[in-house]
Amino acid sequence: MYLILFGAPGAGKGTQAKIISQKYGFEHISTGDILRESVKKGTPLGKKAHEIMSSGQLVPDDIMIGIIKEKLSEPQLRDGFILDGFPRTVSQAEALDRLFGELQFGVGAILVFQVDEEELVNRLARRRACRECNNIFSNDVINNLTECPKCGAKYSFYQRPDDDESVIRRRLKIFIDTTLPVVNYYKDLKDLHRINGLRPIEEVTEQIFGIVEELKSRG
Ligand SMILES: [Zn+2]
């Protein structure tokens, strides 16, 4: 079984991926990680990818697909895996489909973590981080406090540059622009589920477990 995850910034994709892989023992495959891994191991494809990246170019699809194929051929992945960070384009999605056919992977689903833009901007704009312990708090909680409730540091709160409104809006726009064509491609081909990432974590988890259980019952 496989799950392919797409996630808007702030939609909790990473958190849920961790929970799913703990519960079901699915390996969480981030394409960034396996790319680095094959470069480090110095596999033929890893060497090629390294050369290309060193010259400042993006790793082309055929090499990336080759690296993913090496990874997905590992026997423990037959039980289930979560693919994260790929595909990013429709042609990558088509190549991945061919690969899944070749490797005879069974059932799977696409999970698209979405957020309401205004709600996300509101939520992140209220976040403050502690410079000392890096914990994140809502401004509603630490308002008027001079000391960090976790580590006791004084006047240590700040707003992370990532949480700035214009940064959030730009990242969301990039996500929507790049992901939408791929999501549209999958819509008619695969079991695609939209997940509202701003709901409480447990509710989101429950929805996803429901999807996985349903897939399992289909074999
Ligand atoms: Zn602190």
Residues whose N, C-alpha, C, O or C-beta is under 5 A from the ligand:
A	BS01	ZN	C130 E132 C133 C148 K150 C151 G152 A153
